Amino acid sequence: MSPVSPARVEALRILCRVEEDQAFADLALEAALERAKLPARDRALTTELVYGTLRWQRRLDWILAPHSRRRLDRLDPWVRTLLRLTAYQLQFLYKVPAFAAVNEAVAIAKRRAHGEAAPFVNAVLRSLTRSGGNLPPFPEDPVEAAATRLAFPSWLARRWATRLGLDEAERLMTALDERPKITVRANLLKCTRAQLAQRLVQEEEVACSATILAPEGLALEEPGPAFKFKAFKEGWFTFQDEASILIGHLLGPKPGETVADVCAAPGTKTTHLAALMQNSGKVVAMDPHAARLKLVAQSAARLGVTIVECLAGSADALSARFAMSFDRVLVDAPCANLGVLRRNPDVKWRRTETDLTRVAERQRAILAAAASMCRPGGTLVYATCSLEPEENEGVVLPFVETHPDWRLDPPTEAEFPVPFEPPGVLRCLPHRHGTDGFTAFRLGRR
């Protein structure tokens, strides 16, 4: 039997877990790579195949459908996944020879189903390769055409087209289809951004450039497994998108203050708050999932942060204990994650429009509980990695209207030289700023 690529075998296994077991792609990928102990080249290919196939899933199905005598949604899940995986290579990975991709898919099918599915897989993929890359015509409806071509669910493409206009919606979807750059935050407790950049160049031969909006950020170029870098192990940096870094600056904690991060795990923003406070004062990291709080403690220890206190419990459960106790409160609210689809493309296919209403109910409860912990004269930042009004304006503005002791408190341009759009709302847009999609509001308590 022909040998098969371990990267493709692992990618298929991971994608099947995502499709059949609703596993999260990033967690399934991390666990698989840890278990398989693949060499660096195969790790990179596995990662590319998993995220690329998920990112372009709808377009791949559109391409495959004319070449299959059976409807794709009626195939065994693993067969459908194998076809998508191979179609992604044929359409997007130009360095992979078509014959090699098809032969490996057939070999995998023979192993997986003792040869029963292999003739079908071979027929579909040979037909696809004979088409010479010519795509079937996209739907006549312009929104459906964009959703199919850019691989987004129809409901999401339509709501963005309605709110932003079709041209900007297409630019947003195009940006969310891009491979995300690797951005890190220099740990100011141990180094400056310039010192980190110099060390990465000298030790790892990794080129990097300063981020435009976030003062501690660096964008790394082709870094490989940067979590293995000596500088990472010694706590000189952590992984964090530029938009996410801005959230800590918007809250603006000062040394000696008492701060709460009420949705803290895995601790990326928590440790940033501590760094901005120069490791002086206290940051109480709360999270309803006690197991995930271990990640906060581990991150704090690696980065040399000593002022973080981890406390298991939701904001609702802990609000009475900490009534009016904090100078500043961060609510990095759980959300539909539609602003970070370039990092988590599987979320596109999990979410429905009704999820936005359901999530917003929980967000309103978290915001009310978190606000009760803030002292008069204190500051609260509410943030999501979402661009949807239901999760942002729909949560914050009604809260301000019904709580007269709270007001919107956007910073001045001199204090925070990043454009707010509309005034009072920090909105980072992938197609405009090259960041993840984030929305944030700063509130002040009278």
C-alpha positions, 0 to 999 in steps of 0.5 A: 500500500502506498505511503501517505503523508502524516501531515495529511492524515493528521489534518483529516483526523482533526477536521473530522473531529471538528465536523463530527464531534464539534471539536474546536479546531485550535484545541484539536490541532494543538492536541494532535500536534502534541501527540503526533510529534511531527517534524516542523515541516509536517506541523506547518503543513497540518496547520495550513491544511486544517485552517485553510480547509475550514476557511474556504469550506463553502467555496470548496463544496461549490467547486466539488459539487459538479464533480460528484454524482452524489450530493456532498451532504449525503457522503460519509463525513470523512469522505466529504472532509477528505475531498475538501482537504484535497480540493483545498490543496488543488485550488490554493497550495500551488506548490503541491503537485495535483497528481501527488495530492490526488494520489495521497487522497486515494491512498488515505481512502484505501486505508480508511475504508479498505478500498471501498471509498477509494474509486469514488474519491479518485473519480471526483478528484480526477474530474476536478483536476481535468476541469483545469481549475475552472470554477462553476458560475457563482449564484446570480444574487450578488450577496450569495455570490460573495458568500460563496466566493469568499466562503461565508454563511449566507446569513452573515454575509447578508447582515454585513452587506445590509449594515456596511454595504456590499463592497465593504462587506466583501472587503471585511470577508476578504480580510477575514479569509487571510492567514493572520499574522503572528503578533506578540506583545513585548513584556515591559516588565522584562524588556522594551519592544526594541530589545525584544526585536533585537533579541529575536533577530539575533537569536532566532533570525526572525524578522519583525516589525513594530505594530502601528497602533499598539506600542508594545506589539511586534509582527513576526515574519515566518517565525515557526514555532515561536513558543519554543523561542528562548525569549518566550520561555523566559517571559520576554513576550506573549502572543497577542493581537494588536487590537487586543493589546489596545484594550488594556491601554483603553482601561489604562490601569495605574501602578498601585491600583486595584483592578478586576478582570472578570472574564480573565482566562487564559490571562493574556489581557490580565498579564498586560494589565499587570505590566501596565501597572508595573507589577504594583497593586493588585489584579483580581482575575476572575473566571467561572471555569476554574480549570482555565484559571490555571492558564492565567497563573501559568502565564503570570508565572512565565512573565514574572507577574506577581500581582495577579490573584486568581479567583474562580467564579462568575461576575454574578457570583462574586459581585456582592463580595466585591461591591465597589471594590475596584478602581478599574474593571475589565469586561472582556465579554464572551461573545460570538467571536465573529471578529476573529474568524481569520484565527478561528474559521470553524466558528463561521460554520458553528454560529447562527444569527439567533446565537447573537441574541442568546449571547447578548443576554449573558453579556448584559448580566456580566456587565451589570455585575461587573459594574457593581464592583467598580468604585465611584470615580472608577473606570470600566471597559467592556470589550468583545472580539465581535463587530455585531451591534447586538453584542456591543451597542445593544448591551452597553447603551441600554446599560448607560441609559438605565444607570444614571451613575454611569456614562460613556467616557471615551479618551481624548485623542492626546490620551489615546491616539487611535480613531474612534468610530463612531465617537466613543466606540473603539472599533478595530476592523480587519480590512481597515486596520489589519487587526482582529475585529474588536469593539470596546467602550470605556465607561466612567462611574460618577 
